[in-house]
Amino acid sequence: MGVQQRWSEGVSGVSHKAVTDDTEDVALNFGDDKALSRSDTVKHPIAVFFHLIFRVLAILTYLLCGWFSDSFIANFVFIVLFLSMDFWTVKNISGRLLVGLRWWNHVDEDGKSQWVFESRKGAAKSLISGTESRIFWLSMVVCQLFWIVFFFATLFSLKFKWFMVVCVGIVLNGANFYGYIRCKLGSRQKISSLASNFLGQQVLRSMFTRNKEGETSATTGQG
């Protein structure tokens, strides 16, 4: 499995790409970034709705399916269907619109799988609403916690037939959560790398300056 690197000063092993052509990175701090819009209005209500509806339906179906049907197969199909629709929506639509992030995979000409993690940059980050960003991240965290709780509940109650359903929920929600975390941390890692390079350059420059001053003093003393 290969990994592309599209930032010349990016972190090795991670591929990051800007959604726009501006030069300034977005600081992605779970909706608390000062560069994000401070407006409490929801700019993309349809995207917010579909970001929430499928994951909520999946959890409600898991909790309440016994009230409507005793068929495990039917309940399994509905839950996995909602989870799959949620995974596609979050990965391809709501992540891009609500937080300016996107992750995806493609196969290059050599047949290697390449992972790409993208984030909005520069003036485009003003299009991101702080309210929408908080809704996005909060729902991602809360829903993943729900499925983790369901995981342990199935183990302790010995309901092993639901174990696979819960694992599907953890994997699909976790994949999106992990992908967007990688997008979020990418800019921080780049900044960290740049800071390290800057400090290294300053140390080398200081050492070079001291050596040059020492040579100058020695030459003066000999004269």
WOPE-V804902 format. One record per residue. N is the residue number from 1. RES is the residue in three letters. PHI is phi in degrees with one decimal (NA if undefined). OMEGA is omega in degrees with one decimal (none if undefined). BURIAL is I if it has 9 or more other ideal C-beta (glycine too) atoms within 8 Angstrom, else O. Layout:
n: {N/N}
res: {RES/RES}
phi: {PHI/PHI}
omega: {OMEGA/OMEGA}
burial: {BURIAL/BURIAL}
This chain:
n: {1/2/3/4/5/6/7/8/9/10/11/12/13/14/15/16/17/18/19/20/21/22/23/24/25/26/27/28/29/30/31/32/33/34/35/36/37/38/39/40/41/42/43/44/45/46/47/48/49/50/51/52/53/54/55/56/57/58/59/60/61/62/63/64/65/66/67/68/69/70/71/72/73/74/75/76/77/78/79/80/81/82/83/84/85/86/87/88/89/90/91/92/93/94/95/96/97/98/99/100/101/102/103/104/105/106/107/108/109/110/111/112/113/114/115/116/117/118/119/120/121/122/123/124/125/126/127/128/129/130/131/132/133/134/135/136/137/138/139/140/141/142/143/144/145/146/147/148/149/150/151/152/153/154/155/156/157/158/159/160/161/162/163/164/165/166/167/168/169/170/171/172/173/174/175/176/177/178/179/180/181/182/183/184/185/186/187/188/189/190/191/192/193/194/195/196/197/198/199/200/201/202/203/204/205/206/207/208/209/210/211/212/213/214/215/216/217/218/219/220/221/222/223}
res: {MET/GLY/VAL/GLN/GLN/ARG/TRP/SER/GLU/GLY/VAL/SER/GLY/VAL/SER/HIS/LYS/ALA/VAL/THR/ASP/ASP/THR/GLU/ASP/VAL/ALA/LEU/ASN/PHE/GLY/ASP/ASP/LYS/ALA/LEU/SER/ARG/SER/ASP/THR/VAL/LYS/HIS/PRO/ILE/ALA/VAL/PHE/PHE/HIS/LEU/ILE/PHE/ARG/VAL/LEU/ALA/ILE/LEU/THR/TYR/LEU/LEU/CYS/GLY/TRP/PHE/SER/ASP/SER/PHE/ILE/ALA/ASN/PHE/VAL/PHE/ILE/VAL/LEU/PHE/LEU/SER/MET/ASP/PHE/TRP/THR/VAL/LYS/ASN/ILE/SER/GLY/ARG/LEU/LEU/VAL/GLY/LEU/ARG/TRP/TRP/ASN/HIS/VAL/ASP/GLU/ASP/GLY/LYS/SER/GLN/TRP/VAL/PHE/GLU/SER/ARG/LYS/GLY/ALA/ALA/LYS/SER/LEU/ILE/SER/GLY/THR/GLU/SER/ARG/ILE/PHE/TRP/LEU/SER/MET/VAL/VAL/CYS/GLN/LEU/PHE/TRP/ILE/VAL/PHE/PHE/PHE/ALA/THR/LEU/PHE/SER/LEU/LYS/PHE/LYS/TRP/PHE/MET/VAL/VAL/CYS/VAL/GLY/ILE/VAL/LEU/ASN/GLY/ALA/ASN/PHE/TYR/GLY/TYR/ILE/ARG/CYS/LYS/LEU/GLY/SER/ARG/GLN/LYS/ILE/SER/SER/LEU/ALA/SER/ASN/PHE/LEU/GLY/GLN/GLN/VAL/LEU/ARG/SER/MET/PHE/THR/ARG/ASN/LYS/GLU/GLY/GLU/THR/SER/ALA/THR/THR/GLY/GLN/GLY}
phi: {NA/-91.8/-135.0/-83.4/-133.6/-102.2/-99.2/-63.8/-115.7/-79.8/-84.6/-62.4/92.1/-131.9/-105.9/-127.4/-144.3/-83.0/-74.2/-119.3/-100.0/-70.8/-105.2/-105.1/-79.4/-83.7/-86.2/-101.5/-113.9/53.0/88.1/-102.9/-67.4/-67.3/-78.5/-75.0/-63.4/-86.1/-66.5/-84.6/-74.7/-93.1/-80.0/-127.5/-61.8/-67.3/-64.5/-63.4/-59.8/-74.3/-65.8/-95.6/-64.3/-69.5/-70.6/-67.2/-62.6/-62.8/-69.1/-64.6/-63.9/-63.8/-77.4/-113.2/-61.7/-65.1/-76.2/-111.9/-153.7/-96.8/-83.6/-64.7/-61.8/-63.1/-63.8/-59.7/-62.0/-64.7/-64.5/-64.9/-62.3/-63.3/-64.4/-67.5/-64.9/-64.5/-58.7/-65.7/-63.8/-66.7/-68.8/-105.0/-124.0/-66.5/-62.9/-70.1/-81.7/-87.7/-127.7/67.9/-123.8/-158.4/-127.3/-160.5/-134.1/-148.7/-104.2/-81.4/-65.8/-86.8/82.1/-94.8/-79.7/-116.3/-102.3/-125.1/-121.8/-114.5/-149.4/-66.3/-136.7/61.2/-65.4/-66.7/-69.9/-69.0/-76.3/-89.6/-85.3/-62.2/-64.0/-64.5/-63.3/-66.7/-61.5/-59.5/-70.0/-63.1/-66.2/-63.3/-69.8/-63.2/-65.9/-64.9/-64.5/-58.6/-68.7/-68.1/-63.1/-61.3/-60.0/-70.4/-64.1/-67.7/-70.7/-70.3/-91.8/60.2/-93.0/-70.6/-68.6/-88.9/-60.9/-65.7/-61.9/-64.6/-63.0/-61.4/-61.9/-65.1/-67.3/-68.3/-66.7/-65.3/-63.9/-64.6/-60.9/-64.5/-60.9/-74.9/-64.2/-62.6/-62.3/-65.2/-79.2/-59.7/-66.0/-65.1/-66.1/-64.3/-61.4/-61.8/-64.6/-63.8/-63.3/-63.3/-63.6/-64.3/-63.7/-62.5/-64.3/-65.7/-63.8/-62.8/-64.7/-64.2/-63.7/-63.9/-64.5/-64.3/-62.5/-66.5/-64.7/-64.6/-64.7/-64.9/-65.2/-64.1/-64.1/-64.5/-66.2/-69.0/-69.1}
omega: {-177.8/177.5/178.1/174.1/-175.5/173.4/-177.6/179.4/-178.8/-178.7/179.2/177.4/-179.5/177.9/178.5/179.7/179.0/175.6/178.0/-176.5/178.4/-171.1/-175.3/-178.6/173.6/171.8/-170.6/-174.2/175.4/175.2/-177.9/-178.9/-179.1/-178.9/179.1/178.6/180.0/-177.8/177.6/-180.0/177.1/-175.3/-177.8/-175.7/179.6/178.4/177.7/-179.8/-178.0/173.7/-176.1/-166.4/-175.1/179.4/176.4/178.7/179.0/-179.4/179.3/178.2/178.4/-176.7/-169.8/-174.2/179.9/178.8/-173.2/-177.4/176.4/-178.6/178.9/-178.4/-179.9/179.1/179.1/-178.6/-178.7/-178.8/179.8/177.2/178.3/179.4/179.9/177.9/177.3/-179.5/-178.5/-178.1/-178.6/-176.3/-170.7/-173.5/-170.5/178.2/-179.9/-175.7/-171.8/-177.8/177.6/-179.5/175.1/174.6/-178.7/-176.3/174.3/-179.7/-177.5/-176.7/178.8/179.6/179.7/179.3/-177.4/178.0/-178.0/178.4/-172.6/174.7/177.3/-178.3/171.4/-175.0/-177.9/-178.8/177.3/177.7/-177.1/178.5/177.6/178.3/179.3/178.8/178.9/176.8/-178.8/-175.0/-180.0/179.6/178.2/-177.2/-176.2/-179.1/177.2/176.2/176.9/-177.1/175.5/176.0/177.7/179.9/-180.0/178.3/179.2/178.7/-176.6/179.5/178.7/176.0/-171.2/179.3/177.1/-176.9/-179.4/178.3/-179.3/179.1/176.2/178.2/-179.8/-177.0/-177.0/176.7/-179.3/179.6/177.4/-179.1/179.0/-180.0/-178.7/173.6/177.3/176.4/-177.2/-176.0/-176.7/-178.7/178.0/-179.5/177.5/178.5/178.3/179.0/178.5/178.8/179.4/178.7/-179.8/179.5/178.4/178.2/179.8/178.9/179.4/179.5/178.9/179.2/179.6/179.9/179.6/178.7/-179.6/178.1/178.9/178.1/179.3/179.7/-179.5/179.1/179.4/-178.8/179.1/179.5/none}
burial: {O/O/I/I/I/O/O/O/O/I/O/O/O/I/I/I/I/I/I/I/O/I/O/O/O/I/I/I/O/O/I/O/I/O/O/I/I/O/O/O/O/I/I/I/O/O/I/I/O/I/I/I/O/I/I/O/I/I/I/O/I/I/O/O/I/O/O/O/O/O/O/O/O/O/I/I/O/I/I/I/O/I/I/I/I/I/I/O/I/I/I/O/I/I/I/I/O/I/I/I/I/I/I/O/O/O/O/I/O/O/O/O/O/I/I/I/I/I/I/I/I/I/O/I/I/O/O/I/I/I/I/I/I/I/I/I/I/O/I/I/I/O/I/I/O/I/I/I/O/I/I/O/I/I/O/O/O/O/O/O/O/I/I/O/I/I/I/I/I/I/O/I/I/I/I/I/I/O/I/I/O/I/I/I/O/I/I/I/I/I/I/O/I/I/O/O/I/O/O/O/O/O/O/O/O/O/O/O/O/O/O/O/O/O/O/O/O/O/O/O/O/O/O}
